[in-house]
Amino acid sequence: MVLTLCFIGTAITINLTFNDEEVLLLDAHTLQSNLHKKEQIVYNFLNDTALFEALKTLDTDVKHTEYMLNYLVNKHEIYPFVYINNELVIWGTDKFVPKTDAGIRNGVDIIKADNGWYESIKKNVGNFSALFLIPIKSDFQKNNEYLQNTFSKDLIETNNLEIAEYADQLIYNIRSVTGEYLLSVKLRDGHHDTFFSKLELAMWMLAGFSVILLFNIICIWLAKQGWVWSSVLFLACCLVGVRYLDLHYGLLASHFYTGIFDPRNFASSFLFPHLGGFLLNIIAFTWFTGYLYTFRYRLKIPTIGYSKTGSFAIIFLFGLLIYFVSHAISEVFSGLVTNSDINFDVTNILSLSAYSWIGIVALCLSIMSLLLLIDLLVELAHTLIPDSRRLLFIGAAIVFCSAGIYVYFGALSLVDFPITFVLLSILIGLRAWYFKRKGQFDLAIFISTLLLLAAITAIKHGEFQQYKKEEEQKIAISKLEAVDDANALSLFHDLEKEIVKDPVLIDYFKQPKGENQELLNEHLKRTYLSGYLSRYEFVANEYDTNWFPIGASSTSKREAYREKVISGAIKVSENFYRGNSRFGNFEYFAQLPVEEDGNPLGTLLIELQNRSFSQLAAYPDILADSRIDQQQTELITRYAYAFYRDGNLVSQYGDYVYPLSGETYPTEQRKYIALGDEGGFEHMMYRPNSRTLIVLSQRQQNSWMQLAALSFIFLVFLLFAMLAFISRWLVLTLNSNDFSLRNLKWSFLILTNKVLYSTRIQTFIVVAVIFTLIVVGVITFFSISSQFKKQQENGVLKYVVDIAGRYESRILKESNTNRGISTDEQFNIIAESIASDLNLYGTDGQLIYSTQPRIYDLQLTSRYINPQAWLHIARYQRSEFLQHEHIGGLNFIAAYAPIRNDEYQPVAFLSLPHYSYQKEFDQNVGLLLNTLVNIYALIILVLGLFAVFVANKITAPLALVQRSLAKTSIGKQNEPIFWKRHDEIGSLIKEYNLMIAALEQSANTIMRSERESAWREMAKQVAHEIKNPLTPLKLGIQQLERSWKEKDPRFDERFARFSESFIEQIDSLSLIASEFSEFAKMPDTQLKEVDVLDIINKAAEVFSNNVGVKIQILNHCGDDTIKIQGDRDQLLRSFNNLMKNSIEATITKRRCHIDVIIAYDMDGYVLIALQDNGHGISPEAREKLFQPNFTTKSSGTGLGLAFVKQAVEGMGGSIQYETYVGKGTTFFLRIPSVKARRKQQNVI
């Protein structure tokens, strides 16, 4: 409770202390502090006279230029620039390059560029200027996965800040290291991700854990008091209550709107509003099943359950419970897979996100809970029906009856019967069989259990993924059926505003030339129809203010467009219309007025026509628009599909060849129909009306991929099981009272020594091969990855050199090196022929032409060549160069090559940026990694089964020897072992056979010697005990004889007194004879079901009436009757002996206190502790305490404790003691209960 309050108090303190103002202060101070560090580097550079003077030689000193770029740019991300007479000489980045330093003041300033914010530090001396730019924040015109407007990560990691506006209230002014004002920042709207928010979340989670732990401690106390079911109900209510409070009030989600609590990632119902709630629910369920499993020995079934009808009904309910729990787990994870955007395709490991792994961990916890529940119910079933064969018969009957009912009422055939039900039944049977031989870890059972669980999970995972794919098929069909292209419409609004402002277009209208029209249209297509709109076929026609066509523009297009508008074309934006296109095609056209400063120049008519089954043109991912669902856009490219009109094939796309006629397809309309699989594809059809049919197909998952999924899931379950075993061992070890590192080591040794020899062999084989596979796999993975990267880079480098050579042969031989549109025409021919992105730079490092001009029009990067490439190509005169570059978050490689004239002088520089490099590399590496993991998982699976087989073969002879040794008995005929082979096992068996022959001979000799020794000892003891009463008898008779001879007058009186004494001595002799006779001829223990608590009470009643004796019985079992298998008479006599000894041990004390404590131990045995406050047992007497004829009293035979030990061991129990001289003695009796006895019989 105190710990819980501490966590809650800490969380509340953090929440109250670190408000928005404090978060702004901390993050802004971090930003400013890191900015000052960079500024100090620049000032150190400028204040160093030698370094500053060296800047003046950068245009000639190549080595120093390279050093400066490596030190400032690569190491500290500070961009240097050198200007002479305000003209750029050296630039340190291609992200943003000021062509002149005019307008940039000396000292510190802020520059707001088109792609971000930069701090400038400038120093000029005469006509020489040195400018340093420190990137502060990105500010791209468009955003997507790679283009995020965030602060530089080397300034601040969090994304809580943004640039403040003038009217913002809560701001922080960022100043330079010299005190100049730079800019103001504010907090973003919404929740903020800080260290303290994470700490607060951790405190709340720990507080919740502490509360549950407190409830768990209370439940354990209730269970130990005997109220086990009450504790289970109380814990269930507590867990449900805690989860309900969080779900109802949204305690975590409303305060910590992070990814795990974001419903956009996953949300299915009130119980599962987000992934965090999903995980917490699974943890709560696991905790509850773990608690049930811990107290499985104390769970009691009502008496009616032990009848034949009752036991059958309860076992049926057990089976029903397992089915419903497994079905509930299946439905829960079905919702997780199908109702979320989280990827759970386990055949592609690299595509799994952090949220995917959270779901996998939750799956492992659920499977563990199901397995614990199965083991718990199996154990309870064995207590109801100890006969394993009868239990197996009842279980099989229930399974077959359930299957029959399922098939009958579900109208299913046996072929359609769920295989998971069969596998679950086999799993239950396997766990029931394992329960019979419980006690030793069995690797075969372990692997078989994991394999069955993995198979069930893999089958259900395949069903979930199939359902999700069918839903995606429906979405793809709906996109094919759609009248409008929603993604294109969202882009038209920007397109119609930007295209009319294009300077090339305006120049063309001002000075139209027919030969330039094709290049203009190509320019418009590459600049404005890149990205998603590249799927459209683009046609442009230009007209002057009088609607006369310019160049080769069509004279009839205007009238055609006008007719379309009149005939029903739909206006979809300010200037765009949707034409009367056929089903399966999109057609749009627009009439765009071209103006300059309000003066009309003419009209641009553009037409866009799309065929839905056409492929997307290749374009960099960095140009993807954030307004477009890229995942849904690419969805359609994964399928083959066909359109039918009036039963005839109109068009088709993809690898599958469709029939020419659609008459064979079902005729239902407005219904998605799955057609099954054919030709390696899974098909789905949809009829939007009676005339039209769409058929969509996707490749069927092959058996290898299904096996790969099974292997991966098995490997995950294996690793989780190992972690669970290790965690359990650590928790049990740490909870021990005598914990120390030395004891930890001994605990581990004891644990390993308990493992069977066969299991050690199996484990050694598996571990050795796994280690080898891991080493080989790691080497293979990195080696192939490195080779692929090198191959990819060499391919791009070879490609750019080849293109440069071709460009030289086509263009430079004509001495046509001037920048102009005619050069672009020739460059287009080469670019289209190679289908790759190219950039052409002039000798001044500025861009001449690009196949992706949109990147530069949006100012994602500058039009200058990368400075490192410029240094190596222009200054070092290298013939080729390759380096890794990035724009925003997109990493790619770019290869460079010079274009030389006939005099071998560079006249331009060619760049081939491979924008898809990272994606291709990740895909190939992912494929390699998936292949390795899936193959290795399969190998480990097969190897585990093989190791079990091999180990069993190796240890089979040892098991034979072990069974023979177990049967070896002294005094009986021991059978020798026959072994045909003359190997190591044969030598061992030979020695065994010689041993039992020698043992039999030695046993006869020892038994004869021991028998004689025992009779001698017994004769001595009997003679000693008899001699004691005979001496007073002899003296008495002699006195009577003398008195009779002397005619003593008191003879009669003496005769009467001596007669009474003689009778007492004779009774003593009779008692001694009886005790020796009873010990020597003690009958075999007759085991019956008796109440040991009643026997103890009866024994206590005999001695409780003695003066000064107090006997207290403490029952910690929580039962009114404690049933054991024992002999009632022997138990009563044993407790009489123990209590009598305790009373005699306290004879010199004023009072005798005897405490009898009864409880169950972890194995279900009854533990009885009898404690007294006597004088204890001396060290000399302890070794002989249970030996016959040993006693510490002046009178007695010494057979009492020997009888107790023999009686208890005859019942399958044991007796031990603890004694402290002067304080007392405690005897511990451990006797198997009825339940424990049944378990032993089942194991046997």
NUNUDREN-417364 format. One record per residue (C-alpha): residue in three letters; x, y, z. Coordinates in steps of 0.25 Angstrom, whole numbers, plus 5000, padded with zeros to 4 digits. Layout:
N
ALAXYZ...
END
This chain:
1244
MET500050005000VAL501150105004LEU501850074991THR500550094983LEU500350234989CYS501850264986PHE501650234972ILE500350314971GLY500950434978THR502150434969ALA501250424957ILE500350544962THR501550624965ILE502150604951ASN500850644945LEU500650774954THR502150814953PHE502450794938ASN501350874931ASP501350934917GLU502151044922GLU503250954928VAL503250864916LEU503450984907LEU504551034916LEU505250904916ASP505150874901ALA505451014897HIS506651014906THR507150884900LEU507050944886GLN507751074890SER508851004897ASN509150904885LEU509051024876HIS510151104884LYS511050984883LYS511050994868GLU511151144868GLN512351124877ILE513051034867VAL512751134856TYR513351244865ASN514551164868PHE514751144853LEU514651294850ASN515451344862ASP516651254858THR517451344848ALA518051224841LEU516751154839PHE516151274834GLU517251304824ALA517151164819LEU515751194815LYS516251284805THR517051174798LEU515851074797ASP515651094782THR517151054780ASP517450964792VAL516650834789LYS517150764802HIS516750864811THR515350874804GLU515150734807TYR515650744821MET514650854824LEU513550784818ASN513750664826TYR513950734839LEU512850844838VAL511850774829ASN511950624832LYS512350634846HIS511550754852GLU510550784840ILE511050924839TYR510950974824PRO512151074820PHE512051164808VAL513151254802TYR512851374794ILE513751464786ASN513251604781ASN511851544786GLU511951434776LEU511951284781VAL513251214780ILE513051094790TRP511751034796GLY511650934807THR510250874804ASP509250854793LYS508150864802PHE508051014802VAL509051104794PRO509051254794LYS509651304781THR510151434787ASP510351474801ALA509851614798GLY508651644807ILE509251554818ARG509751634829ASN511051614836GLY510951544850VAL509751454853ASP508451454846ILE507251364842ILE506951324828LYS505651264825ALA505851184812ASP504751114804ASN505150984810GLY505451024825TRP506051114835TYR507551144836GLU508451224845SER509551294838ILE510851344843LYS511651434834LYS512951494834ASN513551574822VAL514851644820GLY514951734808ASN514351664796PHE514451524803SER513251474811ALA513151344819LEU511751294822PHE511351184831LEU509851124832ILE509351044843PRO508050964839ILE507050994850LYS505750934845SER505150874832ASP503950954825PHE503650874813GLN502450914804LYS501950774804ASN501950664814ASN502050514814GLU502750404820TYR504050464817LEU503850614817GLN503450654832ASN503550794837THR504350764849PHE505550824856SER506850764853LYS507150644861ASP508450684866LEU507850804872ILE506650734879GLU506150594878THR504650624882ASN503650684873ASN502850774883LEU503350904877GLU502950994865ILE503351134861ALA502451234868GLU501651344861TYR501551484865ALA500151464872ASP500551344880GLN500551364895LEU501351244902ILE502751264895TYR504251244897ASN505151344890ILE506451264885ARG507651354885SER509051334880VAL510251304888THR510551454887GLY509151494892GLU508551534878TYR507051494877LEU506851384866LEU505451334867SER504351294876VAL503751154878LYS502551104884LEU501950974888ARG501150894877ASP499650864880GLY499250734886HIS500050644895HIS501550654897ASP502550544897THR503650574908PHE504450494917PHE503550534929SER502250494922LYS502950354920LEU503350354934GLU501950394939LEU501350284930ALA502350184937MET501950234951TRP500450214948MET500750074942LEU501550034954ALA500450094963GLY499450004956PHE500449884957SER500649914972VAL499149914974ILE498949784967LEU500049724975LEU499449774988PHE498149704984ASN498949584980ILE499549574994ILE498149585000CYS497649474992ILE498849384995TRP498549415010LEU497149375008ALA497549245000LYS498449205012GLN497249225021GLY496549125013TRP495649215005VAL496249184992TRP495049204983SER494749334990SER496149384987VAL495949344973LEU494649424972PHE495249544979LEU496449554970ALA495549544958CYS494749654963CYS495949744966LEU496549714952VAL495249744945GLY495049864954VAL496349924951ARG496249904936TYR494849964936LEU495250084942ASP496350114932LEU495450074920HIS494250154925TYR495050284929GLY496150264919LEU497150294930LEU498350254921ALA497950284907SER497450424911HIS498750464918PHE499750394909TYR499350394895THR500550324890GLY500550214879ILE500150104888PHE498950174893ASP498650234879PRO497250174874ARG497750204860ASN498650084861PHE497649994866ALA496250004872SER495149894872SER494249914884PHE494049974898LEU494949864903PHE495949884893PRO496050034890HIS497450034887LEU498749944886GLY499149984900GLY497749944906PHE497849814898LEU499249784904LEU498749814918ASN497549724917ILE498349614912ILE499349634924ALA498149634934PHE497649504928THR499049444929TRP499149484943PHE497849424947THR498149294940GLY499549294947TYR498849314961LEU497949194958TYR499049104954THR499849144966PHE498749094975ARG498348974967TYR498548884979ARG497648954988LEU496448964978LYS495348874983ILE494248814975PRO492948794981THR492648654986ILE491648634976GLY492748644965TYR493348514970SER492148424966LYS492148364952THR491048454947GLY491648584954SER493048554949PHE492648534935ALA491848664935ILE492948744941ILE494048694931PHE493048724920LEU492948864926PHE494548874927GLY494548834912LEU493548944909LEU494349044917ILE495549014909TYR494849024896PHE494149164900VAL495449224905SER496249174892HIS495149234884ALA495149364891ILE496649374889SER496449344875GLU495349454873VAL496149554881PHE497349534872SER496549534860GLY496049674863LEU497449714865VAL497949664851THR496649714844ASN496349844851SER497649904850ASP498749954840ILE499749884848ASN500549784839PHE500549644845ASP501049574832VAL502149484840THR502749434827ASN503349574825ILE504049604838LEU504649734834SER503249794831LEU502849764846SER502749894854ALA502849914869TYR501349904870SER501449774862TRP502449714873ILE501549764884GLY500349684878ILE501349564877VAL501649574892ALA500249584895LEU499949464887CYS501049384895LEU500449424908SER499049384903ILE499649244898MET500349234912SER499049264919LEU498249154911LEU499349054913LEU499349084929LEU497849064928ILE497848934921ASP498948884931LEU498048934943LEU496748864937VAL497548734934GLU498048724948LEU496648754954ALA496148644945HIS497148544950THR496648574964LEU495248534960ILE495648414952PRO496948354956ASP496848244946SER497548294934ARG496848204924ARG495448234928LEU495848384928LEU496448364914PHE495148294910ILE494248404915GLY495048514909ALA495048444895ALA493548424896ILE493348574899VAL494248614887PHE493448524878CYS492148564883SER492548714882ALA493048694868GLY491748614864ILE490848724869TYR491748834862VAL491648764849TYR490148734850PHE489648874854GLY490748944846ALA490348864834LEU491848844831SER492448724825LEU493648654831VAL494548724821ASP494148854826PHE494348824840PRO495248914847ILE496648854848THR496948944860PHE495948874868VAL496648744866LEU497948794869LEU497448864882SER496848724886ILE498248654883LEU498848764891ILE497948734903GLY498248584902LEU499748614901ARG499648704914ALA498848594921TRP499848484917TYR500948574922PHE500248594935LYS500448444938ARG501948454937LYS502048584943GLY503348624951GLN504448624940PHE504548714929ASP504348644915LEU504848714903ALA504048634894ILE502748674901PHE503248814902ILE503548824887SER502248754883THR501448844892LEU502048974885LEU501848904871LEU500348884874LEU500149024879ALA500949084867ALA500149004857ILE498849044863THR499349194863ALA499849184849ILE498549124844LYS497749234851HIS498749344846GLY498549294832GLU497049304834PHE497149444839GLN498149494828GLN497249424818TYR496049504823LYS496849634823LYS497249604809GLU495849584804GLU495449714811GLU496649784803GLN496149714790LYS494749784793ILE495449914794ALA496249894781ILE494949854774SER494249984779LYS495450064774LEU495250004761GLU493750024761ALA493950174766VAL493350284756ASP494450384761ASP495850374765ALA495850434779ASN497350444780ALA497450514766LEU496350614770SER497050654783LEU498250694774PHE497550764763HIS497250884773ASP498750914774LEU499050874759GLU498150974753LYS498751084762GLU500251054759ILE500251014745VAL499751154740LYS500851224747ASP501951134741PRO503051224735VAL503351134723LEU501851134720ILE501751284721ASP503051304712TYR502451204702PHE501151284701LYS501951414700GLN502851364689PRO502151234683LYS503051144674GLY502451024668GLU503750944670ASN503750964685GLN502250914687GLU502650774689LEU503750814699LEU502750904706ASN501750784708GLU502850694713HIS503350804723LEU501850814728LYS501750664729ARG503050644737THR502750764746TYR501350754749LEU500950614746SER501950544754GLY501650454765TYR500250404766LEU499750474753SER500850404745ARG499750294743TYR498950394734GLU499250404719PHE499450554717VAL499050634705ALA499250794704ASN498750894694GLU499051044694TYR498251154689ASP498451304688THR497451404693ASN496651394680TRP496551244681PHE497551214670PRO498351094672ILE499851114675GLY500751014668ALA500250884665SER499050894675SER497750834670THR496650924665SER495550834668LYS495850814683ARG495150934688GLU493850894681ALA494050754686TYR494150804701ARG493050894699GLU492150774694LYS492550694706VAL492150804716ILE490850814709SER490550664709GLY490750654723ALA492250664728ILE492250684743LYS493050804748VAL494050744759SER494850864762GLU494951014758ASN495450974744PHE495450824743TYR494250744738ARG494050594738GLY493750544724ASN492750434720SER493750324721ARG493450184720PHE493450084732GLY494850054736ASN495450184731PHE495550324737GLU495550444728TYR495750594732PHE495950714724ALA496250864728GLN496251004721LEU497251084728PRO497451234725VAL498951274725GLU499251424729GLU500451504733ASP500151624743GLY498751614740ASN498851624725PRO498351504717LEU499251424709GLY498451314704THR497751184708LEU498351044712LEU497450924709ILE497950794716GLU497350654716LEU497650544725GLN497150404722ASN497450284731ARG497250134730SER497050074744PHE497849954740SER499050034735GLN500350034744LEU500850144752ALA501950214745ALA503250214754TYR503450334762PRO504250364775ASP503550334788ILE503950474793LEU502950534783ALA501750444789ASP500650544794SER500250534808ARG498750554804ILE498850424797ASP498750284804GLN499950224798GLN499650094803GLN498350084797THR498850144784GLU499850034783LEU498849934787ILE498349924773THR499649884767ARG499749754775TYR498549694767ALA498249644754TYR496849684749ALA495849684737PHE494649754732TYR493549694725ARG492449764718ASP491149684714GLY491849554716ASN493149594708LEU494549624713VAL494849774711SER496149774717GLN497049704727TYR498349734735GLY499349654742ASP499949514741TYR498649434741VAL498049404728TYR496549424728PRO495549354719LEU494949424708SER493549404712GLY492949434726GLU491749344725THR492249244734TYR492349344746PRO491149354756THR490049454753GLU489749514766GLN489849664766ARG490449764776LYS491049644784TYR492549614786ILE492749464783ALA494049384786LEU494249294775GLY495349204781ASP496649174776GLU497049134762GLY498349144754GLY499149184767PHE498249314769GLU497049344778HIS495949404771MET494749494775MET493649554766TYR492749674767ARG491549714758PRO491149854760ASN490049844750SER489449734740ARG490449774729THR491749794736LEU492649694743ILE493949714751VAL494849594754LEU496049624763SER497149524766GLN498349514775ARG499449404776GLN499149294786GLN500049274797ASN500849154795SER501149044804TRP502549094807MET502049224812GLN501049154821LEU502249064826ALA503049184828ALA501949254837LEU501849124845SER503349124847PHE503449264851ILE502349254861PHE502949124867LEU504249204868VAL503549314875PHE502849224885LEU504149144888LEU504949274891PHE503749324900ALA503649194907MET505149194910LEU504949344916ALA503749294924PHE504549184930ILE505749264933SER504849374939ARG504149274948TRP505449214953LEU506049354956VAL504749404963LEU504749274972THR506249284975LEU506149434978ASN504949414987SER505749314996ASN506049365009ASP507549325008PHE507749384995SER509249414991LEU510049404979ARG510649274984ASN509349214986LEU508849264973LYS510049184967TRP509649064975SER508249074971PHE508549074957LEU509448954958ILE508348884966LEU507348914955THR508348864944ASN508648734952LYS507148704952VAL507048694937LEU507048564931TYR508248504923SER507448494911THR506948634912ARG508348684913ILE508748604901GLN507548664893THR507848804898PHE509348794895ILE509048754881VAL508048864879VAL508848974885ALA510148934878VAL509448934864ILE508649064868PHE509949134871THR510549084858LEU509349134850ILE509349264857VAL510849284855VAL510749244840GLY509449324838VAL510049454844ILE511249434835THR510449404823PHE509449514825PHE510549624827SER511349564815ILE510249554805SER509649694810SER511049754808GLN511149684794PHE509749734790LYS510049874794LYS511349874787GLN510749814775GLN509649914775GLU510650024776ASN511449974765GLY510249954756VAL509850104758LEU511250144756LYS511450064743TYR510150114738VAL510450264740VAL511850244733ASP511150174721ILE510050284720ALA511150394720GLY511850324709ARG510550314701TYR510250464704GLU511650504699SER511550434686ARG510150494683ILE510250634688LEU511750674690LYS512250634676GLU511250744670SER511850844680ASN510450874685THR510850904700ASN509951024702ARG508851024712GLY507551034704ILE506250954701SER506950884689THR507950824699ASP506750774707GLU506150704695GLN507350624693PHE507450594708ASN506050544708ILE506350444697ILE507350384706ALA506550394719GLU505350324712SER506250214706ILE506850174719ALA505650194728SER506450254739ASP506550384747LEU507650474742ASN508150614746LEU509050694737TYR509950804744GLY510750904737THR512250934740ASP511851034750GLY511150934758GLN509750984755LEU508550894750ILE508350894735TYR507250784734SER506650684742THR505650574739GLN504950604753PRO504950754752ARG503750754763ILE504850724773TYR505550854770ASP504250934767LEU503750904781GLN505150944787LEU505350814794THR506750834790SER507550934783ARG507950934768TYR509450924772ILE510150794771ASN510550724784PRO511950794789GLN512550654791ALA512250614777TRP512750744772LEU514050734779HIS514350594774ILE513850614760ALA514250754757ARG515450774766TYR516050634767GLN515650604752ARG515150474755SER514450394744GLU513350344753PHE512850364767LEU511750304776GLN511250354790HIS510050334799GLU509150454800HIS507850494806ILE506650584804GLY505850594816GLY505750454822LEU505950384808ASN507350324807PHE507850294793ILE509150274785ALA509550364774ALA510650334764TYR511350444756ALA512150454744PRO512750564736ILE512350594721ARG513650634713ASN513850694700ASP514750654689GLU515950724697TYR515550634709GLN515150754717PRO513850744725VAL512750824720ALA511650764729PHE511450664740LEU510350554739SER509750504752LEU508850384753PRO508150384767HIS507550244770TYR506450294779SER505950154781TYR507250104786GLN506850094801LYS505550024798GLU506149924789PHE507249894799ASP506249874810GLN505349784802ASN506549694798VAL507149694811GLY505749664817LEU505549554807LEU506949494811LEU506649514826ASN505249454825THR505849334817LEU506949314827VAL506049324839ASN504949234833ILE505949124828TYR506649124842ALA505349124849LEU504949004841ILE506348934843ILE506248964858LEU504848894858VAL505248774851LEU506548774859GLY505748774872LEU504948644868PHE506248584862ALA506948614875VAL505848544883PHE505948424874VAL507448414875ALA507548444890ASN506548334893LYS507348234884ILE508548274892THR507948264906ALA507048144903PRO508148044909LEU508348134920ALA506848134923LEU506947984923VAL508047984933GLN507348084941ARG506047994942SER506947874945LEU507647944956ALA506347994962LYS505847854963THR507147804969SER506847754983ILE507747694994GLY507247554997LYS506447524984GLN506847464971ASN507247574962GLU507147554947PRO508347584938ILE508247674926PHE508547614912TRP509247704902LYS509747664889ARG510747774885HIS512147774891ASP512247924892GLU512248024904ILE510847994908GLY511147844907SER512347864917LEU511447934926ILE510447824926LYS511447714928GLU511947784940TYR510547794945ASN510347644943LEU511547614951MET511147714961ILE509847654964ALA510447514965ALA511447564975LEU510347644982GLU509447524984GLN510647444990SER511047564999ALA509547585003ASN509347445008THR510647455016ILE510247595022MET508747545024ARG509247425032SER510247515040GLU509247625043ARG508147525047GLU509147465057SER509547595062ALA508147645063TRP507747515071ARG508947535080GLU508547685083MET507147645085ALA507547535095LYS508447625103GLN507347735104VAL506247635107ALA507147565118HIS507447705123GLU506047745124ILE505647615131LYS506747615141ASN506247745147PRO504947685152LEU505547545155THR506547605166PRO505447665175LEU504647535173LYS505847445178LEU506147535190GLY504647535194ILE504547385193GLN505847365202GLN505247465212LEU503947385213GLU504647255214ARG505547305226SER504347365232TRP503547235231LYS504647155236GLU504847245248LYS503347245251ASP503247395250PRO501947445256ARG501847545245PHE501947445234ASP500547465229GLU500747615228ARG502047595221PHE501447485212ALA500347585208ARG501247695205PHE502247615197SER501147545189GLU500647685184SER502147715180PHE502247585173ILE501047605165GLU501547745161GLN502847685156ILE502147575149ASP501347685142SER502547755138LEU503147635132SER501847615124LEU501847755119ILE503347735114ALA502947615107SER501747675101GLU502547795095PHE503647715089SER502547625083GLU501847735077PHE503047805071ALA503547675066LYS502247635060MET501647765056PRO500647745045ASP500647805031THR500047945031GLN498647935026LEU498448065018LYS497048115019GLU496448255017VAL496448315031ASP496348455037VAL497648485044LEU497048605051ASP496048525058ILE497148425062ILE498048545068ASN496848595076LYS496648455082ALA498048445086ALA498048585092GLU496848555100VAL497548445107PHE498648535112SER497948665113ASN497348625127ASN498748615133VAL499148735143GLY499948835136VAL499848785122LYS499248875111ILE499148825097GLN498748915086ILE498348875072LEU498548975060ASN497848935047HIS498449015035CYS497848925025GLY496548995025ASP495748865025ASP494848805036THR495348665032ILE496748635027LYS496748505019ILE498048415018GLN498348275014GLY498748205027ASP498548105039ARG497648165049ASP498248075061GLN499648105058LEU499448255056LEU498748255070ARG499848185076SER500848265069PHE500248405074ASN500048345088ASN501548305088LEU501948445084MET501048525093LYS501548435105ASN502948455102SER502748605101ILE502048605115GLU503148525121ALA504248615115THR503548735123ILE503448655136THR504348755144LYS503548875138ARG502348935144ARG501548925132CYS501548845119HIS501148915106ILE500948835093ASP500548895080VAL500048805069ILE500148885055ILE499448825043ALA499648875029TYR499748835014ASP501148855007MET501348884992ASP501248734988GLY499848714995TYR500448635007VAL499948655021LEU501048725030ILE500848695045ALA501748775054LEU501748735069GLN502548835078ASP502748825093ASN503448915103GLY504348805109HIS505848795111GLY506148755097ILE506948635093SER508448625096PRO509448625085GLU509948485089ALA508548425088ARG508148485075GLU508848385066LYS508148265073LEU506848325075PHE506048235065GLN506848105068PRO506047995075ASN506347975090PHE506948115091THR506448195103THR506848315111LYS505948285122SER506248195135SER505048105131GLY504548065117THR504847975105GLY505248085095LEU504348035085GLY503348155085LEU504048245074ALA504448125066PHE503048075065VAL502648215061LYS503648225050GLN503348085045ALA501848115045VAL501948255038GLU502948205027GLY501948085025MET500948185021GLY501848245011GLY502248365020SER503448415027ILE503848465041GLN504848565045TYR505148655057GLU505748785062THR506248795076TYR506848905084VAL507448865098GLY506648945109LYS505648995099GLY504848865094THR504748775082THR503848775070PHE503548645062PHE503048665047LEU502248555041ARG501948565026ILE500848465022PRO500248465008SER498848515007VAL497748434999LYS497948534987ALA499448524987ARG499348364988ARG498448374976LYS499448454968GLN500548354971GLN499648244966ASN499348314953VAL500848344951ILE501148194953
END
